[in-house]
Amino acid sequence: MTENVDVVLIGGGIMSATLGTLLHELQPDWKIVAFERLSDVAQESSNPWNNAGTGHAALCELNYMPQQGDAPLDPAKAVSINEQFQQSRQLWSSLVEKGVLDAPSTFINATPHMTFVRGEKDVAYLKNRYEVLKEQPLFAGIEYSEDSRVINQWAPLLMQKRRKGEPFAATRVPAGTDVDFGALTHQLFDHLRTSGVSVRTNHEVKSLKRQKDGTWLIKYRTTVGRTPNEIKAKFVFVGAGGWALKLLQRSGIPEIKGYGVFPIGGQFLKTTNPKIVAQHKAKVYSQASVGAPPMSVPHLDTRVVDGEASLMFGPFATFSPKFLKNGSMLDIVTQVRAHNLWPMLRVAFANPDLITYLISELMKNHRKKVDSLRTFMPTAKDEDWTLINAGQRAQVMKKDPKKGGVLQFGTEVVASADGSIAGLLGASPGASTAVPIMLDLLKKCFPGEFPAWEPQLRELIPTFGKKLNADPALAQESTSATAAALGINV
């Protein structure tokens, strides 16, 4: 007999966990089922070693505020990203208070966010960026220095044996964070399980078909024993990382036409040497290499996973045709359709720098990768650092009326016209902005229910519907309150 439910979540990452939590809080009477093809949740992009754990608030990431020729620097994108992260923080603090999440230190820790640049051009840009951002309420407290003694106090590893006479500068925001999205995802799913949500690991969705009554028939099988089965759902969310594209294609919705994805993997250098780790407590970002995608901006990060501190540097790009670490070698080929072939070809023709960058990255051995680290940390020694493989990111390629096709960085929700199915494509800053992404999805896919949900959403997210940066007093009050609730006061 076919099982009937209200909601099916496909994929056991932070996106499905966030949407499932919101829906359960808003409609506890709805029957929700989550499918994950691996043996546990949070094993792909949400795994703490598959991402950098940066609470993306545009405090240190330069790609959210690029220099466009001679035009004045525009803080709008940086402010928008920060606004979104504040919503995530507010929901997490509410869930801690309700007992849904464990002690905040199990998934979020205060870690200053810094930007460090070298060379006259980048120093001038960073100073200009600082002058613009310090006037924005959400960036209150940002500091700037070109003084080696000050930067040495902020992050000693950056300054030791630094070449004299080299122009450099740094900004610092003490209120940055390091987030263990794996722990966060596990805690959200653990609560959903205890609240009656069926979380089925080792279950792989094979097909989705819209029924005449508007529901979706989902055929799946167990990955152990490969037992086939099916389930009907009124609403389906596909939060399956790179495989979201494949499943949305199988659904047949016209909205997915023209989309493709380009997989980019990553590696990080990691050290747990206590003498090194003790000298660096910050996430330090810099400028990306020429041709590098924004997700490849180099950074030297403090990480706290399962209570243990370590340092990571990277990422170094790798290439695999798989859309997931546990994907198929045929993924990049099987995505091709008549409607997305031309946009993908146009992207390939228009981004030769990306291809050159990937080739140069693939040619780096361990020694050359540590050489890259030495631009941040001049005293780095090869033997102190080991290489770990991070997650696969599937960058969105889509139709463009002028260019034919464009490579899009960031995340994008693709939903059917009737709102009965939606999926998430793309990468950074996804996890950090999971809450506002899912709020937008709820508004788009549940227009009838959403007005009645708004009062409860404002209880969970007190500034929901407001712009913090437009109200300095509210920005200060809100950020201080969530910092206190999450134990990230500095």
Stockholm file with secondary structure:
# STOCKHOLM 1.0

chainA/1-490         MTENVDVVLIGGGIMSATLGTLLHELQPDWKIVAFERLSDVAQESSNPWNNAGTGHAALCELNYMPQQGDAPLDPAKAVSINEQFQQSRQLWSSLVEKGVLDAPSTFINATPHMTFVRGEKDVAYLKNRYEVLKEQPLFAGIEYSEDSRVINQWAPLLMQKRRKGEPFAATRVPAGTDVDFGALTHQLFDHLRTSGVSVRTNHEVKSLKRQKDGTWLIKYRTTVGRTPNEIKAKFVFVGAGGWALKLLQRSGIPEIKGYGVFPIGGQFLKTTNPKIVAQHKAKVYSQASVGAPPMSVPHLDTRVVDGEASLMFGPFATFSPKFLKNGSMLDIVTQVRAHNLWPMLRVAFANPDLITYLISELMKNHRKKVDSLRTFMPTAKDEDWTLINAGQRAQVMKKDPKKGGVLQFGTEVVASADGSIAGLLGASPGASTAVPIMLDLLKKCFPGEFPAWEPQLRELIPTFGKKLNADPALAQESTSATAAALGINV
#=GR chainA/1-490 SS CCEEEEEEEESCSHHHHHHHHHHHHHCTTSCEEEEESSSSSSCSTTSTTSSCCBCCSSSSCGGGSCCCTTSCCCCHHHHHHHHHHHHHHHHHHHHHHHTSSCCGGGTEEECCEEEEEESHHHHHHHHHHHHHHTTSGGGTTCEEECCHHHHHHHCHHHHTTCCTTCCEEEEEETTCEEECHHHHHHHHHHHHHHTTCEEEESEEEEEEEECTTSCEEEEEEETTTCCEEEEEEEEEEECCTTHHHHHHHHHTCGGGTTCEEEEEEEEEEEECCHHHHTTCCSEEECCCCTTCCGGGCCEEEEEEETTEEEEEEEEEEECCSCSSTTSCTTHHHHTCCHHHHHHHHHHHHHCHHHHHHHHHHHTCCHHHHHHHHHTTCTTCCGGGCEEEECCCEEEEEEEETTTEEEEECSEEEEECTTSSEEEEEECTTGGGGHHHHHHHHHHHHCTTTHHHHHHHHHHHSTTTTCCGGGCHHHHHHHHHHHHHHTTCCC
#=GC SS_cons         CCEEEEEEEESCSHHHHHHHHHHHHHCTTSCEEEEESSSSSSCSTTSTTSSCCBCCSSSSCGGGSCCCTTSCCCCHHHHHHHHHHHHHHHHHHHHHHHTSSCCGGGTEEECCEEEEEESHHHHHHHHHHHHHHTTSGGGTTCEEECCHHHHHHHCHHHHTTCCTTCCEEEEEETTCEEECHHHHHHHHHHHHHHTTCEEEESEEEEEEEECTTSCEEEEEEETTTCCEEEEEEEEEEECCTTHHHHHHHHHTCGGGTTCEEEEEEEEEEEECCHHHHTTCCSEEECCCCTTCCGGGCCEEEEEEETTEEEEEEEEEEECCSCSSTTSCTTHHHHTCCHHHHHHHHHHHHHCHHHHHHHHHHHTCCHHHHHHHHHTTCTTCCGGGCEEEECCCEEEEEEEETTTEEEEECSEEEEECTTSSEEEEEECTTGGGGHHHHHHHHHHHHCTTTHHHHHHHHHHHSTTTTCCGGGCHHHHHHHHHHHHHHTTCCC
//
